[in-house]
Amino acid sequence: MKNIILGMIAKISRMEADSKQLTAQVEAQSLLLSAVFLTVGKNGGPQEIIESVNKAINSALDSADEVLKSDAKILFEQFQALIDMTRLIDKADPELDSDALNALNGIRPDSDI
């Protein structure tokens, strides 16, 4: 896993500054999916996934290379944002709010469809 993280960070390092955030987000999503598959294969749980990825990123953050540290930090922040979003979605009401959906589509509740 550590080599995967280092490869992703090297890839991010080659990008322009404006592209780094988007690249880090995509790579963090890739990490999450990879970690899910690895953990599910080992019958682990979500916390094991998060810990595994965090350990790998932390090992990159311990590097002496400042560019590597900076890019690892971006990757870590994006990964944490994905985890936070996943937790938020998990706590959300599973029922579909048709009024909110109609409002997004510009449909008034009193209109005939």
Secondary structure, DSSP 8 states (H G I E B T S, - for coil): -HHHHHHHHHHHHTS-HHHHHHHHHHHHHHHHHHHHHHHHHTT--HHHHHHHHHHHHHHHHTSS-HHHHHHHHHHHHHHHHHHHHHHHHHHS--S--HHHHHHHTT--TTS--
